[in-house]
Amino acid sequence: MRLFLVLAMMLALITPAEAAASGCASVRVPGAAKQKSSCLDDLTTTGTLATGHTVQADWAGLTSAGFLVPQGVPGIQIDGYFPDTSTSNTAHGWNHDAQFVLRLPDRWNGGLVVSGSPGVRRQYANDRAIGDQVLAAGYAFAATDKGNTGADFHADGRRPGDAVAEWNSRVTQLTIAAKAAHRYGRLPSRTLAAGMSNGGYLVRWQLENRPWLYDGGIDWEGTLWHEKGPNLFTFLPPAIKAYPAYVAGSEEAHKAILDAGFAPGSEFLWPYHNDVYWGLTQRIYQAEFDPSFTGTDYDYASRPKAVHRAVERVSLTGRIGKPLITLHGTLDTLLPITHDSDVYQRMIAAKGRAGLQRYFRIVDGNHVDGLYDVYPDKLRPIGPCFQAAFTTLEGWLGGVRPPASATIPRANGDLATTCALS
């Protein structure tokens, strides 16, 4: 709360004359311990790849190869970090967490989009999937590493749940600072939150807990944290436990994985997710919320109350305060839709906020669009649906009634570039 008040005061103290300065060095990010500004001919990944102002490894695999690539957005990029004591982010050789990137286009439409990274990736992870798209539309774009990164993110903090709780405070911190760090002589007229996976969770949390900072948000397959479940600890452990027997041909094991929440028809994705996602994801989050566990078969329901309290600290309630569009693929094989966004929609309705959400279930969508390039006949990328959702949210905030929540069937045509939500 103290950090929030300090940054709010900084925001109030920015004068129009200070804000109007357009030179790279004159744009300051309130609260930043370090920042480096660059005037660039192109803020999209088309340009930043060439100039070294993005890191392709941070966003690798999150979009399909055919996703539209905008270009030609000149402006200012500011890389920096806020005060922090952890050092998991090695970008720029800084070895300092709480890193951010802020991009301010020359031709600004008055809007700001703020995003937290998916998974445990760094601040450039959203450059391709989200940053490119909103910059091309004229928005300023700000992204954070969430205050800790990598598979050992859980080493940050003093008690279980601290590292994930920091994610939320870092998004709040960046939002306030980015509003004040403009170069245009006025505050943003519209501020939106957008993110995928863990970044989608951050959108949900911000709209529940800091709605006054935003006008709306897009939640792209956000992670559902809920103390009573479902959460990662209720569906991953049974799938991991059953998978070896499933491979050996056990019908009971097959049923156990389906019962855990993974969709019928997603079986072709199970080997990849077992090898890449399931075990690693369970291990690193168990280390975050339940570091004393030393067994093999994890049973969240039987774990001590302290573990449940740690999860409760970061849990969602559904009490959103601003318009939210949620997207989730029916073949998501990391965060199964029936145990995540389907549940979150019901949570929002239970809080009397159903009118503030539109929820689009994308048939054949998966957790990462890069797998569409491997299975183009079985999957559908969600990136184009994010573009459609963003346009829909703009219209919604402008007074245009959005289409009703719906399951969006697989369509004919170029799935890598088009999506219709109505």
C-alpha positions as CSV (number, residue, x, y, z in Angstrom):
1,M,0.0,0.0,0.0
2,R,2.9,2.4,0.8
3,L,4.3,1.8,-2.7
4,F,0.9,2.5,-4.2
5,L,0.6,5.8,-2.4
6,V,4.1,6.9,-3.2
7,L,3.7,6.3,-6.9
8,A,0.2,7.9,-6.9
9,M,1.8,11.0,-5.4
10,M,4.5,10.9,-8.1
11,L,1.8,10.7,-10.7
12,A,0.0,13.8,-9.3
13,L,3.2,15.8,-9.2
14,I,4.0,15.4,-13.0
15,T,3.5,18.8,-14.6
16,P,2.3,19.3,-18.2
17,A,5.6,21.0,-19.1
18,E,7.6,18.0,-17.8
19,A,5.4,15.6,-19.6
20,A,5.5,17.4,-22.9
21,A,9.2,16.9,-23.4
22,S,9.7,14.5,-26.3
23,G,13.5,13.7,-26.2
24,C,14.5,10.2,-25.3
25,A,16.5,11.2,-22.2
26,S,13.8,13.5,-20.9
27,V,11.1,10.9,-20.4
28,R,11.3,9.6,-16.9
29,V,9.6,6.6,-15.3
30,P,8.6,7.5,-11.7
31,G,10.1,5.2,-9.2
32,A,12.5,3.5,-11.5
33,A,16.0,2.8,-10.0
34,K,17.5,2.5,-13.5
35,Q,16.3,3.3,-17.0
36,K,17.7,3.4,-20.5
37,S,15.9,5.2,-23.3
38,S,16.2,4.7,-27.0
39,C,14.7,6.5,-29.9
40,L,13.7,3.8,-32.4
41,D,12.4,3.8,-36.0
42,D,10.2,0.8,-35.2
43,L,8.9,-0.3,-31.8
44,T,7.4,-3.5,-33.1
45,T,9.4,-6.8,-33.2
46,T,10.1,-6.2,-36.8
47,G,12.3,-3.3,-35.8
48,T,13.4,-4.3,-32.3
49,L,14.8,-7.7,-33.4
50,A,17.1,-5.8,-35.8
51,T,18.2,-3.3,-33.2
52,G,18.5,-5.6,-30.2
53,H,15.6,-4.0,-28.3
54,T,13.7,-7.3,-27.7
55,V,14.7,-10.9,-26.9
56,Q,13.2,-13.4,-29.2
57,A,13.8,-16.3,-26.8
58,D,11.4,-14.6,-24.3
59,W,8.5,-14.9,-26.7
60,A,9.4,-18.0,-28.7
61,G,6.6,-20.4,-29.2
62,L,3.8,-18.2,-28.0
63,T,2.5,-17.3,-31.5
64,S,2.1,-19.2,-34.7
65,A,4.5,-18.5,-37.5
66,G,1.7,-17.1,-39.7
67,F,0.5,-14.5,-37.1
68,L,0.5,-11.0,-38.7
69,V,3.7,-9.0,-38.3
70,P,3.1,-5.3,-38.1
71,Q,5.9,-2.8,-38.6
72,G,6.7,0.9,-38.9
73,V,5.8,2.3,-35.4
74,P,8.5,4.8,-34.5
75,G,8.9,6.0,-30.9
76,I,10.7,5.8,-27.6
77,Q,11.6,2.6,-25.8
78,I,12.5,2.7,-22.1
79,D,14.1,-0.3,-20.5
80,G,14.7,-0.3,-16.8
81,Y,14.0,-1.7,-13.3
82,F,12.3,-0.8,-10.1
83,P,14.0,-1.2,-6.7
84,D,14.2,-4.9,-5.8
85,T,16.4,-7.3,-3.9
86,S,16.2,-10.4,-6.1
87,T,18.4,-11.1,-9.1
88,S,16.9,-13.8,-11.3
89,N,16.5,-11.6,-14.4
90,T,19.8,-11.4,-16.3
91,A,18.6,-9.2,-19.1
92,H,21.0,-6.4,-20.1
93,G,23.5,-7.9,-17.7
94,W,21.7,-6.1,-14.9
95,N,21.0,-9.3,-12.8
96,H,18.1,-7.4,-11.3
97,D,14.4,-8.2,-11.0
98,A,11.4,-5.9,-11.4
99,Q,12.6,-5.1,-15.0
100,F,10.2,-3.4,-17.3
101,V,9.9,-2.2,-20.9
102,L,7.9,0.8,-21.9
103,R,7.2,1.7,-25.5
104,L,5.8,5.2,-26.4
105,P,4.9,5.6,-30.1
106,D,5.2,8.9,-31.8
107,R,1.7,8.6,-33.2
108,W,-0.2,8.0,-29.9
109,N,-3.9,7.3,-29.8
110,G,-4.1,8.3,-26.1
111,G,-4.3,4.7,-24.8
112,L,-2.0,2.5,-22.6
113,V,-1.8,-1.3,-22.5
114,V,-0.1,-2.9,-19.5
115,S,0.9,-6.5,-19.3
116,G,2.7,-9.0,-17.1
117,S,4.7,-11.9,-18.6
118,P,3.2,-15.4,-19.1
119,G,4.8,-18.4,-17.3
120,V,8.0,-17.4,-15.6
121,R,9.3,-15.5,-18.7
122,R,10.8,-12.0,-18.8
123,Q,9.5,-8.6,-19.7
124,Y,9.7,-9.1,-23.5
125,A,7.6,-12.3,-23.5
126,N,4.5,-10.4,-24.7
127,D,6.2,-8.4,-27.4
128,R,5.0,-10.5,-30.3
129,A,1.6,-11.7,-29.2
130,I,0.4,-8.4,-27.5
131,G,2.9,-5.6,-27.9
132,D,3.1,-5.6,-31.7
133,Q,-0.7,-5.6,-32.0
134,V,-1.4,-2.7,-29.6
135,L,1.5,-0.6,-30.8
136,A,0.3,-0.9,-34.4
137,A,-3.1,0.4,-33.2
138,G,-1.4,3.5,-31.6
139,Y,-1.3,2.5,-27.9
140,A,1.6,2.9,-25.6
141,F,2.7,-0.5,-24.2
142,A,4.3,-1.4,-20.9
143,A,5.4,-4.9,-19.7
144,T,6.9,-6.3,-16.5
145,D,8.9,-9.4,-15.6
146,K,6.6,-9.6,-12.5
147,G,9.5,-9.2,-10.1
148,N,11.0,-12.7,-10.5
149,T,11.7,-15.0,-13.4
150,G,12.8,-18.5,-14.3
151,A,12.2,-22.0,-12.9
152,D,13.6,-20.9,-9.5
153,F,11.3,-17.8,-9.2
154,H,10.0,-19.4,-5.9
155,A,13.3,-18.5,-4.2
156,D,12.1,-14.9,-4.1
157,G,10.4,-13.8,-0.9
158,R,10.4,-14.9,2.7
159,R,7.3,-17.0,3.0
160,P,5.3,-19.3,0.7
161,G,3.3,-17.3,-1.9
162,D,5.4,-14.2,-1.7
163,A,6.8,-14.5,-5.2
164,V,3.4,-14.8,-6.8
165,A,2.0,-12.0,-4.6
166,E,4.8,-9.8,-5.9
167,W,3.6,-10.4,-9.5
168,N,0.4,-8.5,-8.7
169,S,2.1,-5.6,-6.9
170,R,4.6,-5.2,-9.8
171,V,1.8,-4.9,-12.4
172,T,0.1,-2.2,-10.2
173,Q,3.5,-0.4,-9.8
174,L,4.2,-0.4,-13.5
175,T,0.6,0.8,-14.4
176,I,0.9,3.8,-12.1
177,A,4.4,4.6,-13.3
178,A,3.6,4.2,-17.0
179,K,0.6,6.5,-16.7
180,A,3.0,9.2,-15.3
181,A,5.8,8.5,-17.7
182,H,4.0,9.7,-20.9
183,R,5.6,12.1,-23.3
184,Y,2.5,13.6,-24.6
185,G,1.5,16.4,-22.2
186,R,-1.5,14.5,-20.9
187,L,-2.5,11.3,-19.0
188,P,-3.7,8.3,-20.9
189,S,-7.4,8.6,-21.8
190,R,-7.7,4.8,-21.6
191,T,-5.7,2.2,-19.8
192,L,-6.2,-1.5,-20.5
193,A,-4.7,-4.7,-19.0
194,A,-3.9,-7.6,-21.2
195,G,-2.1,-10.9,-20.7
196,M,-1.9,-14.6,-21.3
197,S,-1.6,-17.6,-18.9
198,N,0.0,-16.1,-15.7
199,G,-0.4,-12.7,-17.4
200,G,-4.1,-13.4,-17.8
201,Y,-4.3,-14.2,-14.1
202,L,-2.7,-10.8,-13.5
203,V,-5.4,-9.1,-15.6
204,R,-8.1,-10.9,-13.5
205,W,-6.5,-9.9,-10.2
206,Q,-6.0,-6.2,-11.2
207,L,-9.6,-5.8,-12.3
208,E,-10.8,-7.4,-9.1
209,N,-8.4,-5.5,-6.7
210,R,-7.3,-2.3,-8.6
211,P,-10.2,-1.6,-11.0
212,W,-9.7,2.2,-10.7
213,L,-6.4,2.0,-12.5
214,Y,-8.0,0.4,-15.7
215,D,-10.8,0.8,-18.1
216,G,-11.0,-2.8,-19.0
217,G,-8.9,-5.9,-19.8
218,I,-8.3,-9.0,-21.9
219,D,-7.7,-12.3,-20.1
220,W,-6.1,-14.8,-22.5
221,E,-6.4,-18.2,-20.8
222,G,-5.5,-16.8,-17.4
223,T,-4.4,-19.2,-14.6
224,L,-7.1,-19.8,-12.0
225,W,-5.8,-19.6,-8.4
226,H,-8.5,-20.5,-5.9
227,E,-7.8,-21.9,-2.5
228,K,-10.6,-24.5,-2.6
229,G,-9.8,-25.4,-6.1
230,P,-9.7,-25.9,-8.9
231,N,-6.1,-24.9,-9.3
232,L,-2.8,-26.3,-10.7
233,F,-2.6,-28.6,-7.7
234,T,-5.9,-30.2,-8.2
235,F,-5.6,-31.2,-11.9
236,L,-1.9,-31.6,-12.6
237,P,-0.9,-34.2,-9.9
238,P,-3.5,-36.8,-11.0
239,A,-2.6,-36.4,-14.6
240,I,1.1,-36.7,-13.9
241,K,0.5,-39.8,-11.7
242,A,-1.7,-41.6,-14.3
243,Y,0.4,-40.8,-17.4
244,P,2.9,-43.7,-17.2
245,A,0.1,-46.2,-16.9
246,Y,-1.8,-44.4,-19.7
247,V,1.3,-44.9,-22.0
248,A,1.3,-48.5,-21.1
249,G,-2.3,-48.9,-22.3
250,S,-4.3,-48.6,-19.1
251,E,-7.9,-47.5,-19.8
252,E,-8.3,-46.6,-16.1
253,A,-5.3,-44.2,-16.4
254,H,-6.8,-42.7,-19.5
255,K,-10.0,-42.0,-17.6
256,A,-8.1,-40.6,-14.7
257,I,-6.5,-37.9,-16.9
258,L,-9.8,-37.1,-18.4
259,D,-11.4,-36.9,-15.0
260,A,-8.6,-34.5,-13.9
261,G,-10.0,-32.1,-16.5
262,F,-8.1,-32.6,-19.7
263,A,-10.4,-32.6,-22.7
264,P,-11.3,-35.7,-24.7
265,G,-9.6,-35.3,-28.1
266,S,-6.5,-33.6,-26.6
267,E,-4.6,-37.0,-26.2
268,F,-2.3,-36.2,-29.1
269,L,-1.0,-33.3,-27.0
270,W,-0.4,-35.3,-23.8
271,P,3.1,-36.5,-24.6
272,Y,4.5,-33.0,-25.3
273,H,2.8,-31.5,-22.2
274,N,4.0,-34.4,-20.0
275,D,7.6,-33.9,-21.2
276,V,7.6,-30.1,-21.2
277,Y,4.9,-28.6,-18.9
278,W,3.2,-30.8,-16.5
279,G,6.0,-32.0,-14.2
280,L,7.9,-28.8,-14.3
281,T,4.9,-26.7,-13.6
282,Q,3.8,-28.7,-10.6
283,R,7.3,-28.8,-9.2
284,I,8.0,-25.0,-9.3
285,Y,4.6,-24.0,-7.9
286,Q,4.8,-26.7,-5.2
287,A,8.1,-25.2,-4.3
288,E,6.5,-21.7,-4.1
289,F,3.4,-22.6,-2.0
290,D,4.4,-25.9,-0.3
291,P,8.2,-25.9,0.0
292,S,8.2,-28.5,2.8
293,F,6.7,-31.2,0.6
294,T,9.2,-34.0,-0.1
295,G,7.0,-36.8,-1.4
296,T,6.2,-38.0,-4.9
297,D,2.4,-38.1,-5.4
298,Y,1.1,-34.6,-4.5
299,D,-2.3,-34.4,-2.8
300,Y,-3.3,-30.8,-2.3
301,A,-6.4,-31.6,-0.3
302,S,-4.4,-33.3,2.4
303,R,-1.7,-30.7,2.7
304,P,-1.5,-28.5,5.9
305,K,-3.7,-25.4,6.3
306,A,-0.6,-23.2,5.9
307,V,-0.3,-24.3,2.3
308,H,-4.0,-23.5,1.6
309,R,-3.5,-20.1,3.3
310,A,-0.6,-19.4,1.0
311,V,-2.7,-20.1,-2.1
312,E,-5.6,-18.1,-0.6
313,R,-3.3,-15.0,-0.5
314,V,-3.3,-14.9,-4.3
315,S,-6.7,-16.4,-5.0
316,L,-9.2,-14.8,-7.3
317,T,-12.8,-14.0,-6.3
318,G,-14.6,-13.2,-9.5
319,R,-15.5,-9.7,-8.2
320,I,-14.2,-7.7,-11.3
321,G,-14.8,-4.0,-11.4
322,K,-14.3,-3.2,-15.1
323,P,-15.2,-4.9,-18.4
324,L,-13.2,-8.1,-19.1
325,I,-13.0,-10.3,-22.2
326,T,-11.8,-13.8,-21.5
327,L,-10.4,-16.2,-24.2
328,H,-9.7,-19.8,-23.7
329,G,-9.0,-22.8,-26.0
330,T,-11.1,-26.0,-25.6
331,L,-7.9,-28.1,-26.1
332,D,-5.8,-26.2,-23.6
333,T,-3.6,-29.0,-22.2
334,L,-1.9,-27.1,-19.4
335,L,-4.9,-25.2,-18.0
336,P,-7.9,-27.3,-18.9
337,I,-10.8,-25.0,-19.8
338,T,-13.4,-26.8,-17.7
339,H,-11.2,-26.4,-14.6
340,D,-10.2,-22.8,-15.3
341,S,-12.1,-20.2,-17.4
342,D,-15.4,-22.1,-17.3
343,V,-15.1,-21.9,-13.5
344,Y,-14.0,-18.3,-13.5
345,Q,-17.0,-17.3,-15.5
346,R,-19.2,-18.9,-12.9
347,M,-17.3,-17.1,-10.1
348,I,-17.9,-13.7,-11.8
349,A,-21.6,-14.5,-12.2
350,A,-21.8,-15.5,-8.5
351,K,-20.5,-12.1,-7.6
352,G,-23.2,-10.4,-9.7
353,R,-20.7,-9.2,-12.3
354,A,-21.7,-11.3,-15.3
355,G,-22.5,-8.1,-17.2
356,L,-18.9,-7.0,-17.0
357,Q,-17.6,-10.2,-18.7
358,R,-17.6,-11.6,-22.2
359,Y,-16.2,-15.1,-22.4
360,F,-15.2,-16.8,-25.7
361,R,-14.3,-20.5,-25.8
362,I,-12.1,-21.1,-28.8
363,V,-12.7,-24.5,-30.3
364,D,-9.4,-26.3,-30.9
365,G,-7.4,-23.5,-29.2
366,N,-4.4,-24.7,-27.2
367,H,-2.3,-23.0,-24.5
368,V,0.5,-21.9,-26.8
369,D,-0.1,-20.9,-30.4
370,G,3.3,-22.3,-31.6
371,L,1.8,-25.8,-31.5
372,Y,-0.6,-24.8,-34.3
373,D,2.4,-24.9,-36.6
374,V,2.9,-28.6,-35.6
375,Y,-0.8,-29.6,-35.8
376,P,-2.4,-27.2,-38.2
377,D,-5.2,-29.7,-38.9
378,K,-6.0,-30.2,-35.3
379,L,-5.4,-26.9,-33.5
380,R,-6.4,-23.2,-33.9
381,P,-4.2,-20.3,-32.8
382,I,-5.8,-17.8,-30.4
383,G,-3.7,-14.8,-31.4
384,P,-6.1,-13.6,-34.1
385,C,-9.0,-14.0,-31.5
386,F,-7.0,-11.7,-29.2
387,Q,-6.9,-9.1,-32.0
388,A,-10.7,-9.5,-32.4
389,A,-11.2,-9.3,-28.7
390,F,-9.1,-6.1,-28.4
391,T,-11.2,-4.4,-31.1
392,T,-14.4,-5.7,-29.4
393,L,-13.2,-4.2,-26.0
394,E,-12.5,-0.9,-27.7
395,G,-16.0,-0.8,-29.1
396,W,-17.5,-1.9,-25.8
397,L,-15.7,0.9,-23.9
398,G,-16.9,3.3,-26.6
399,G,-20.5,2.4,-26.2
400,V,-20.9,-0.5,-28.7
401,R,-22.6,-3.5,-27.2
402,P,-20.3,-6.5,-27.4
403,P,-21.4,-9.8,-28.8
404,A,-22.7,-12.3,-26.2
405,S,-20.3,-14.9,-24.7
406,A,-20.1,-17.9,-27.0
407,T,-18.2,-21.0,-28.0
408,I,-16.4,-20.0,-31.3
409,P,-16.4,-22.9,-33.7
410,R,-13.4,-23.8,-35.9
411,A,-13.7,-21.7,-39.1
412,N,-12.6,-22.2,-42.6
413,G,-10.0,-19.8,-44.1
414,D,-6.7,-18.6,-42.7
415,L,-6.8,-19.4,-39.0
416,A,-3.4,-17.9,-38.4
417,T,-4.7,-14.4,-39.2
418,T,-8.4,-14.2,-38.8
419,C,-11.0,-14.8,-36.0
420,A,-14.6,-13.7,-35.7
421,L,-16.1,-13.6,-32.2
422,S,-19.7,-13.2,-33.2
